[in-house]
Amino acid sequence: MSVNDVKDTIALIEQDTENADFDGHKDLSLIIAAETALNIKFPDSYCYFLENLGCGDIYGQEFFGITKADFINSGIPNAIWLTLKERKESDLPEYLVIVYFGGDGDYYAIDCRDPHNAPIVYWEPGASKKSDKLHKIADDFGIFFKETILNAKESW
């Protein structure tokens, strides 16, 4: 279960806080405001991440989330600001929420069309198109979050 993957990963993070830098708890009202700003519903696993960690990084891996309520005058790692920006600049589909930078100008995003079945997909600004069948990276945010951190820990 995806929320359990996030819980397991938070336990891992709590064992190595000197290598972790997360923003911290976000109120449910702020999470709902973010959903409203994007006109989508986050999957439970991402809501749990936002509520408990907000956004942040460990082992050089940064996960985008919520930093503050001002989604317009913000910057990375604010996922809402970045998603709204990429909707304008790269024609990012309305159902995607960017949660991770791949390193070569590419992003990983949650497909939020169905919050009960919300895979992580690959989006490359300037190359990816709304009509493309986007490459699935992971079945959901929880699995992606856990696997990314475990892989990064091995090479840290």
N, C-alpha and C positions, 0 to 999 in steps of 0.2 A: 504494500500500500504506500502510496506516495507521501502522505503526511508522515508516516512512520520513517521513511527515508530521510525526510527533513529533520525529524526528531533525532534520529541516529547521528546525522551529520552535525547537528548542534552539540550533541554530547561529545563528539570528536573535537569540535572547535573548542569546547570548554576545557578539554584536556591540554590544549596548546595555545593559551591566550596570548602568549608573547609573540606568536607569529600571526595573530589574527587582529583585524581592525574592523569591527562592525559598528554601525551607527546606533543600534539598539532598538528597543521596543517602539512600535508605532501604534497609536490608538486606532480602534476599529473605525471611528468616524473619519480619520484621515485616509484609511484604506478605501472606504466607501467613496470619499471625495475623489480619490484617484481613479476608481472605476468609473465614476460619473464623468470625469474629465475626458476619459478615453472612450466612453460609451460602450464598455464591455464588462464582463464579470470574470474576475480572476478565479482560477482553479483553487481548491482548498489548500494544496501544497504551497502555492505561492503566497496565499493569504497568511498561512502559518509562518512562512519565512519572513514576510513583511512585519507581522505582528511581533515576532520574537527577535529578529535581527535588523530589520529595516533595509539594509544594504551593507556592503562591505567586502573585505577580502581576507584571504588566508593563502599562504604558500604561493603568492603572486597571482592568484586567481580572483578577479573582482566580479562580484555579482551586483547587478543594478537593481534598485528598489526605490524606496521613498526616502528622501532626505528632509523635505520640508513641504509645507502646504502650497507654496508658490511654485506651481508647475510650469509657469511661463518664464520666469526670471531665475533659472536654475542652471544646472549643468550636470555632467557625469559625476557621480553615479546615479542620478535621478532618472529612473526608467521612464517615468511619465513624461518628463521634459524631453528626453531623447526620442521617445516614441512619437510624440507630437511633432518634433522637429523633422524626423525622418518621414513622417506622413507627408509633410510639405515638400521636402527636398528630394526624396527618392521614391515617392509614390508607394510607400509602405502600406500594405493592406490594412484596413481599419480593424481587422480582427487580431492583429499581431501586437505583442508587447515585447519590446527588446529588453533582454535580461543579462546579456553577456556579450563582450567584444571578443571576436575570434583572433584578432591580431593582425590580419592583413586587410583591414577595411571591411571585414565581414562581421555580421552579427548573428546571434542566436536569439530566437524569439519564441514566446509561448503563443501557440495557435489557440485563441480563446473562443472560437466559434461554439465549442461545447465544453463548458468548464469541467465536465465529468470525463472528458476524453480530450485532453489538451497537450498534444505533443510539443516538443521543442523542435523548431525548424531552423534552417539556414537561410539568411537573407544577405545578399550582397548588393549594397547600394550602387546604382548605375548599371548593374548587370541583371539582377533579378527583376522580374516583372510580376504585376498582380496576377496575370493569367498563368504564370508558371506553376507547375506542380512542385512545390518546395520540398527539398530534401529533409527527411525526418532524421534528427540527430538522436533523440531519446523519446521514450513513450510519454514522459511527463517531467515536470520541473524537479520533483523530488529525486528521481533517478539521476537526472542530469547533474543536479547539485552535488549529490553524494559521489557519483563516479568521477566528476571533475576534481573534487577535492581529494579523493583517495588517490587518483592518478598523480596529482600534483605533489602530494605528500611523499609518494615513492621516490620522486626525483628531487625533492627539496634538499 
